[in-house]
Amino acid sequence: MKALRPSSTATRIAHTREWIPESFDALLAEIDALKQRAADEKCLLIYRGHRRREWRLDATFVRSVKSRLFDMEAQEGFSARLKDSGDLNSALTSLLLLKFGTLLEPSAELKAVESDHGVDAWFELMKRYQQYPEEDVLALAGTNFLDWSQSSDVALFFGNDGRDGEGALFVCDATATGETLQVLPVVEILRKVREQFMRGEPSGLPLLFSPPKQIANERARNQQAVYFAQMELRLDMLESWRLLESSKDDDSIILKIVLPRGTEGDLRKYLEAKSITEPFVYPDKVVTKRGEV
């Protein structure tokens, strides 16, 4: 969307280009205004919520590498020196390809479903680890996928769940990212990443995955989940899209709206009234008698 500005003059814009609504009602008004404009301009908006404002748009795999190898916190980015280092690109890409292709591959059951029904076995493996991260037992956890939702309410649930202070709602105009919706299977993307790696090239912009044929999963269905793959692992998705925006004529790809401090209760009541609750978002979550997962 071009010339994107808040609908209310009371909504502040921070030096980080984040929108800061003045209240809970103002937050909902800004989201509604964005949806109306997207409908008018035929844009596809997708959403992601963070319960901490400072958290970056890094995939779990990247966060795991930062934590285990660099002793970095979730809100930290690589220094400029490291970002410019081809060695860092080689290390991150090597670790990703080591995990997905050498240490791990789709199960025989997934491959059979792929053969019989035409689903993407590698995508289903990535999706499974996104939805059920406890099943990923390797030291470097997660995938290079990042969950997004086609529902702003679901994203707000994640942004508000366990929040104590400022959270964030990311809004991405998927139509402004270019030709990023993938028709190639994930294994082909991994093969291209390997080829680019061998040539010493970066892996490029985030890629969107939402195959028309998928294994039915109630959790992913309720969350209206779609997945962006973080390709350039030295940059989080916000940085990658900001760089792309700088080459466009006032065209906005990504927007970060702050969930104001003190709105936790109002937002929880709003979501409960729409039945966006933990049992809906995690319909297959197993809880013991003592309330422990």
N, C-alpha and C positions, 0 to 999 in steps of 0.2 A: 504494500500500500504506500502510495506517495504522500509526501507532506503530512506525515502522521504526527498529530498533536493531541494532547488531552482534550476531552470534551468540556471540562470544567477549568476555569481559570484558577480555582482553588487548589488544583492538583499541581504539586511542585515537581519540577524536573531536576534531579540531582546532577552533580557534575559528572557522574558515571552514566548519565542518560536514563536513569531509572525514574519511573513515574511513582510519585508518593501521594496517594489520595489522602484527604484529610480525615476520612471517617469510613466506617463500614459501608454505609449507604453510598458514599462517593465511590468506593471500590466497585460495588456492583454496578453503579451507573457507568463507570468507565468500561467495564467488561461488556455491558449491553450495547454501548455506543460502538465499540469495536466490532461486535457481531453484526450490527446493523450496517456498518460501513462495508464489512467483508461481504455481506449479502448483496449490497448494491454494486460492488465492484467485482463480484464473482471470485472472491478469494477463498482459499481453504485455510482456516485457522486450526492449529493444533496447540495443545497446552501441556505444561509440566509445572508441578508445584514442588517447592522446597520449603521445609519448615525452618530453615535458617537462611536469612537474606544473603549472607556472604558466600554460600556454597556455589561452586562453579558448575558449569554444564560439562562435567567430565563423566565418562562411562566408568562403571565399577572397576573394570580391569585397569584403567589408568589410575584411579584412586588407589588401588591395591599396590601397583608398582611404586607410586609416589610414597606411600606409607612404608612399605617394606624395604625399598632400596634407597630412598632418599630421605626418610624420616620427615616427610612433609605432611601438613594438615590438609583437610579437604578443601579449605578455602584458598590454599596457596597455589600459585602458578609457577612454572619454571622461569628462571631468570632469563633475561635477554640473551646472555652469553650461551646458556644451554639451548634456548629456542633456536639460535642460529647455528647450532652444532649439528653437523651431519652425523656425528657419532651418536648423539642422543636419538636422532631419528632411526639410525640403524639398530640401536639397542632396543628401543620400544617396539619397533616392527618385528625384530627377531623374536622377542619374547611372545608377541601375539601369535606369530606363525608357529612358534614352538608349541604353544598350548593348543591351538586349533589347527590340526593337521598332522602333528607328530604325537603329542601326548593324548589328544582327544580326537575322536571322530564319531559320527552318528552311530547309534547302535544298529545291530542287525535288524531289529524290529522297525526302526525308523527307515532304514534303507528299503525294507520290504514294503512299507506303506508308500514310500516314494515311488517304487517300481509299480505298485498296483494302482495308486490313486493320483500320482502326479504332483504330490506335495514336495516341497523343498526340505530334504532331510536336515541339511545344515542349518537352515533358518529355524526349523523346529527345535533343534538342539539349542541354538542361541535363545530362542523364545523361552524354552523350558528353564534355562538358567536365570533368565530375567525374572520370570514369575516365581520360581522356586530356588532362590539363591542358596538355600541350605543344602541343596543337592550337589553343589559345586565344591568339592573337597580339596582341590589343589591349592597350593600355597598362594599363588597369584590368582585371586578370585575374580569371578565375573567375566563379562564379555566386553567388546567394544561397542555394544548396542546401548542405547539410552531409551527408556520407555517414555512415550508421550501419549496423550489421550486426545481423542476428538471431542471430549466433554470437558468444558471448563469446570463444571462442578466436581468431577472426579479429580481433576488437577488441584482444585481448591481443597479437597479432602486431604490429599497428600501434603499440600502446603500447610495445612492446619493441624494435622495429626501429630500430637506431641509438641506443638509449638508453644514457646514461652518467650515472646518477643516478636521481632519482625521476621516475617517469612517472605516468600517471593512466588509470584506467578509469572512464568515465562509464556509468551504468546508468539508463536512462529507462523508467519504467512508462508505456507508450504509452496504456494504458487510462485512466490518471489525467489525461491532458492534455485530455480532453473530446472533442468531436466535431471532431477535427482531420484525420482521414483524408479526403483529398480525392477526390471523384468528379467535380468540375469539371475540365475541361482547364486546363492551365497558362495558356493565352492568356486564359481567363476570369478567372483569378486576377490576372494582370497588368492586365486591364481594371479590375477592382475596386480594385487598388492605385492606379491612375491616378485613379479617381473619388474615392477617399478623400484622395489627395494634393491634388486640386483643391479639396476642402472643408477642407483643413488638418488632416485627422485622421490619427492614427497608424495603422499597418497591422496591428497586433494580434499575436496569439500565433503561434509557429511552427506550420506546417502540414505534415502528413505526406503524402508521395507514394509510393505503391507500386501503380501501375496494374496490373490483372489482365492487360492486353494490353501487352506490351513487345517490342521487337526483341531477339532472343536475343543475349546477350553473355556469353561464358564468364567474363570477369573479374568482372563484376557478379554472375553466378550463384555463382561460387566464394566471393566475398566475402559472399554472402547480403545484398546491399545494399538498404537502404531509404533514403529521403532526407527530411530535414526542411528546409523552406524557412524561412530567417530572415526574418521579416516586419518586425519593429521593428528597424531597422538600428542604432539608437543603443544597443541593449542586446544583449549576447550571449544565447544561449539559456538559459544557466544563470540569468542575471538575470531573464529573462522568466518562466521557470518558478518561480523563487523567489517572485516577486511573486504568481503565481497560487496557490502553496502557502499564502501568508500569508492568503488568503481562504478557505482550506479548513480543516477540523477535523482537524489533525495528519495530513493526507494527503500522502504523499511522491510527487513526480513524478520528481525527478532526484537521483541519488546519485553522488558522486565518491569513488572508492576509490584511494588512493595505491598505486602500485607501488613497494615499498620499494627503497631503494638497496642494491645488492649482490645483488639477485635476478635480474639480467639473464641470467646463465648458466643458472640453474635453469629459468627461464621458457623460454629458448630450447630447452633439451633437452626440456622438457615438450611444447612445440609441435611440435618435430621428431618426437617419438614419435607424435604424432597426425597427422603429415604436413601440418601447417599451416606451410608454408615459402614462400619467395619464389616458386618456380615454381608453386605452387598458387595463391597470392594474385594473382600476375601471370602467368597462363598464356600470354599472348601477348606478353610482354616480349621485345624483340629485343636480343640481346647480341652485340657484335662479338667477333672473335677475341682482342682485347686486354682483354676484360672490361668494355668501356665501353658504356653504353646509347646 
